[in-house]
Amino acid sequence: MVYVLAKDGTPLMPTSRHGKVRHLLNEEKAVVVRRTPFTIRLLYETPGRTQPVSLGVDAGAVHVGLSACTDRKELFSAECELRTDVNQNLEQRRRLRRSRRTRKTRYRKPRFLNRTHGHNKPEKKLAPSVKERCDCHVTLVRKVMRILPVTSITIEMAPFDTQKLKARLAKKNAPKGTGYQHGEAEGYDNVKAYVKWRDGGKCRICGSHTDLQVHHRLQRKDGGSNRPDNLICVCGKCHRAFHAGLMDEKTTKLMLPGKAPKALSSAAFMGIMRWAVWDGLKTLGLPLHMSFGYITAEQRKKFHVSKSHRADARCVSGHGDVPPVNECFQIRKVRCHNRQIHRLTVQKGGVRRNNQAPYEVKGFRLFDKVELAGCAGFVFGRRADGRFAVRTLSGVKLNENSPSRKLRLLEPARHYLIERRRPLLSEASLGVPAAK
């Protein structure tokens, strides 16, 4: 599929006539705008006739599905992997700044009123990790609108009940009515007091009754919560050993039965960001419609569509019966900047190693799309001596020490890495009817 733009940059209907596109490029009647997805811009005036195109968005906290369809066929299909390292980066920045203030400006008094806390906090302020995901949803829709004449947008807004999800994971009955108000720790001062009573007032590892603390089985930074099933009672000595890496659940074998509880952070993210994404898409000026998970499930069963993010997006668009496109795009959002100048470890002689490699090495930058031995990949690592680590978005390592002379630049670095893929299994063989 080749995506076509008019002379003024307005998107037109895409074409599959590759021979016609080749002639236009050879006769200099069109120019290539982008390689992936392959997009050309015409250099002559055209009538500009288009068809109604519906864009379906399968919103998610980690993966986003996109599908643009007409009444006859699917024109665009993609899955995007969002960033999940924002929390860790913010925590690392906080530690670095606090360490620097302690080392360099110990004489300064602590300040707390120079941040947006309390009455200075603006309305509808989102956490950075949530805002990053919301902005990515809107940006992805804008990217599709640049290459296709989208006339309407349908997004699946999926509300999640974390209490019911927790009960389902624990194989218990779902709460009803006032059951939401009666938690496991009801009648105790706090969750910590309940956990200590549940564990008999002793350490679960060594049985000590002194210096009791509460340990998270699944750390907060990894999506764990303060739920009682994620907490155990340990003594201070064992607690320090856990965080020092000297103990884990496999070596102790004295933890509560079962594995650590599954993180419900994705469900919490969707509950927070769903309306922020809705408000962001309303600013695009197109008709916006809402769909729900049960409608998508019915569409999948009705038209025998396999379960995937891009297939769900096609069902969300309202055209689950059209044949899918023969290629899809894998998109990955990457970090824009890394402002850490030096590494934390100090070498001999008190020298701090530079954390940042040169911006450009031998004409290549980080996340450049390059060709190596006939395969396309991305630069995920660079060294000052001119060697590069080239990998695909799926994690396949093409070469971890490739010299620059073996690389050929295909596309410059962007914040959204795009890779063309062909579906492993044609959905036409799963019962999807032919084109109308």
N, C-alpha and C positions, 0 to 999 in steps of 0.2 A: 504494500500500500504506500503510495506516494501522496503526501499532503501538499496542497497547492494554495498559494497566496496570490491575490490580485496585484496589480501594479502598485496600488497604494497601500499594500499590506493587509487588506481585508481577506479573511479566510474564505476559501471556496471549497467545493466538494472535492474530496480526494479521488484519485484515479488509480487503477491497476494496469493501465496501458503503459507498460514500461518502455516499449518501443517509441511511442509518441513522446514520452518524456525525454528519451535519449536524443531524438531529433531536435526537440526544442533547445536542449542544452548545446548540441553541436552547432545549431544555426544561431546561437547567441540570442534566442528569444526568451530565455529563462536563465536564472542563476540559482545556484544552490544556497539556501539559507542555513540549513542545518543538516548534519549527517544522520543523527539519531534523535527522534524519528526523521526520516529523510523528507525534507521539505524544500520546495522550490518556489520562487517568486517569478511571475510572468512579467515580461518587459513590454507588453503591448496591452491595449485596452480590451476588455472582455465584457460581455453582458452582465456577468456576475449572478447568474441564476443559482439558487441554492434550494435545498430541501430541509424540512424540519428535522433537527437532530436533538435527541434527548440524551442528556448526560446523567448516568447513575453513579452515585458515590456511596460506597460501603465504608462508612467512617469507622475508625478504630483508634485505640491508644498506641498500638505498635505497627499495625499494617493497615493500609488504605487501599481499597479497590476502586478502579475507575473503568467505566465502560460508556462509550458514546455510540448510539445506535440510531438508525432510521427504521422505517416500517419494514424494510426488506433485508437489511444486513447490519452487521456490526462494523463500525469504522475504526474504532480505537479501543484497546484493552491494555490495562497496566495495573501493576501492583507496586506500592511504594512502602519501603521500610523506614519508619521514622526513627529519630534519635531517642535513645534511652539513657544517655550518659550525662544529661544536664544536671541532675541532682549531684552526681559524683563530682562533676567539674566545679559546681558552686561550693561544695563542701571543701574541696581541695583549695580553692581560692581563699575561702575563709581561713583555713589553717595557715596558708602562706602569709596572708596579711597579718594575722595575729602574731605569727612568729616574727615577722619583720618589725612590727611595732614594738615587740618586747626587746628585740635586739638593738634597734636604732633609736627609738624615741620613748624610752622608759619614763622620761620625765613628764610626758604629756598625761593629762588626766583623761580617764575614759569618757567618751561621749556617746550618748544614747538618743538624743533628741534631734539628730541630724539625718534621720532616716524616716521613711514614710510609715510610721507606726501610730497607733491610736487615732486621735482626731485628725491627724494629717494624712491618713490613708485614703486615697481616692476610692470612689465607688466602683464596683465591678472590677477591682484589681485582681488579676490572676497571677498565680505563682509562675516563675519563669519556665518550669518544666511543662506546665499546662499551656501557657501562652505559645511556647515553641510548637506544640502539636497543633493548636488551633490555627496558627499562621501557616503551617505547612498544608493543611487542608485547603485553605483559601488559595495559596500559591499554586497548588497542583491543579485546581480548577481553572485558574487563570492561564496556566500553560496549555491546557487543552483548548481553551477558548481562542488562543492565538493561532491555532492550526486548523480548527474546525468551526463552522458556523453554528455554534450551539444555540438553541432556541429555548430550552427549558432545562432545569436542574432538579433532580430528585435525590434526596439524601435519606439514608436510613438512620433514624434517631432511635437508638436502642437504650432505654432506661434499664438499669440493673438494680435489683434488690439484694444487697449484700447479705442481709439476714437469711434470706432464702437460699442464696448460694452457699453460705456457711453451713446451713442445716443439711443441704444436699450432699456436701462434701463429707459431713459427719454421719450421713445416713440416718438422719433424724427427721421427724415431722416438721414441715414448714410452719413458722409462727403465724398466728391469726389473731386479729383484734388486739387485745391487750397483751398478747404474747410478746409483742415487740418491746414492751416496757419491762418485762421480767427476764433479765439476763441471767447468765450463769453465776455472776458475782453478786446477785441481789442479796441485800441484808448485811453486806460487809462495808467497811469504811471506804475501801478502794480495791482495785484489782490486785495490788501487791499483797494486801492482807489476805485476800481469798486464796492466792497462789500459795502463800506460806501455810495456810490452814490445810489446803488440799494435799500438800506434800508432807504433812505431818510435822511441820516446824523443824525440819532438818534438811541438810544438803542431800541432793539426789545422788551425788557422786561418792562422797566420803562419809556421809551420815553425821557430820558435825552440826551442833546446835548453836554455834556462835558465829557472829558476823555474817548473818544471812542476807543474801542479795537475790535479785531477780535477773535471770539471764534470758535473752531473746534467742530462741532456736533458729529462727530466720531473721537475720539482721534487718533493721529498719532501712538501711541503705539498699538492701536487696528486695524491698517490697514487703517486709514483715510488718506486723502491727502489734498493738498492745493487747490483743485478745488473750484470754487465759490459756487457750490451747497452744499458744505460741510462747508461753512463759514457763520457766521451771525455777525452782528454788535451789540455789547453790551458795556455798560459802565464799568468802572473799578470795581465799587462796585458789580454789578451783575456778572462780570467775576470771581471775587474772590469767590462769593457765589457758583457759579457753581463748581469750583474746590474744594471747601470745602465740597461738597456733600449736600448743603442746597437747591439746585434747580436742576430740571431736566426738560425735555421737557414735561413730563406728567403734572407736577404741574403748569408750566407757561402757556402752551397752547397759547403762542404768537409767536411761532417759524414759520419758513417758512412752507408752506403747504407740506404735505407728510412726510414720514419718512426720517431719515438720509440716505444719499446715500450709496449704497452697496460698500464695499471695493473691489478694483480691485488689491489687493496686490498679490493674487495668479497668476493672469495673468501677472503681472510685474515680479514675480519670474520666471515663465516659460520662459519669453522672455530673461532673463539674464542667466539662468542656462542651457538652452537646449544644447548649444554647449559645455559647460563645461562637461556635462554628456556624450556627444558624444565622446569628447576627452578622458575621463576617461575610457569608454568602449573599445575604440580602443587599449588601452594598454593590454587588456586581450588576444590578439592574435587570436581571432576567427573572422570569417566573420561577418561583421556588416552591417545591412540593416536598411533603414529608411522608416517609414510609416507615414501617416497623418490621421487626424480625419475623413475626409470624406470617406476614404477607410474603416476605422473601422465601420462607420455608415452603409455603404453598406453591409458589412459582417453581421452585426447584423440583418438587414432587410432580407437579403437573406436566412439566416439559422434560423430566428426567435429566436434569442438569447436575453435573458433579459439583461437589462442595469445594469452593475456592473463593478467594476474595474477589477476583476479577469476574468469576461466574455470578457471585452474589450481586456485584454491581450491575451486571447485565440484567438480572432479574429485577433489581431496584429501579432501573430505567423504564420498566414496563414492557420490555421486548425480549422476554426470556425465550420466545419461540423462534427468534431469528438465528441463522447459523452464525457461529462465532468467527472472528477473524483468524486467519491462519498464522498469525504471529502476535505475540504480546511483548510488552516492555517491562523490564524489571528496573525499578527506580530506588535509589537509596539516598537519603539525606545525610550529608556529612557535615562535620564541623567547619565553621567559616574561619575562625582565628584561634590561635593558641598563644596567649600573651605571656606565658611563663618563660622567663629568660634563662634561668639557671636551674640545674638539677638540684635535688635536695641533698644528695650524697656529696661529701667533700673528699677530694682526692688528696694524695700525699702532698705536703707543702701548703695545705690550706687553700688549694685552688678549686673553685667551683666550676664544674663542666658546663659548657653552654648547652642549653636544652633545645635550641632552635637551629636546625640545619639551614644552610643558605636558601634563600627564597627560590632561586633558580640555579640548577646544576646542569651544565652542558646543554642548556636550552630546554630543559624539562622541569616541570613543577609538580608538586604533589597533586594527585588526583587527575593528572593529564590522562586522556585516553590515547593509548599507543598500540602499535602493532608489533608483535614479537613472534617471529617464525610463523607468520601467516595467521596468527590468532590475535584477537583484540582483547586488551586488558587495561587495567588502570594502575597508575603508579601509586602504591600504598607506602612506599618507603624510598628514601633517597640518601645517598652518602656523598660526602664532599669529594671523594676520589672518582665519582662518576659511575657508580654502580647503583642499580635500581631494583626494587622489589615490585614485580608486576603480578597482579592477581585479577581474577574476575570477581564480579559481585557475589557469586555463589561461594566464594572462598577457595576456588581452585588456584593453586600457585603455579604460574607459568614459569617464573624464574625469580629467585630471591637475590641473585647477584648478577643481573644482566648488565653488561657494559652499554654505554649510551650509543655506540656505533651500531648496535643491533636493533635499536628502537626507531620507529617511525611515528611521528606525531599525527594522530587522527583528529582529535578535538582538544581544544584547550580546557583547562580545569574549570569545573563549575561546582556549585553547591549541591546540585542534584545530579548524581551519576545515573546514566541511563544505559541499559544494555538490552539489546534485542534478543528475544528468545522465541523458540517455537514450542507450542504445547506438546507435552509428552504423549498425550492421548487425545485424539480428535473427539470432540464432544458429539460430532455427527454420528459416531458409532454408538453413542449412548441413548439414542432415540430422539435427538433434536430434529424436528422436521426441516425439510428443505426450504429454501427461500420462496417467498410468496410470488 
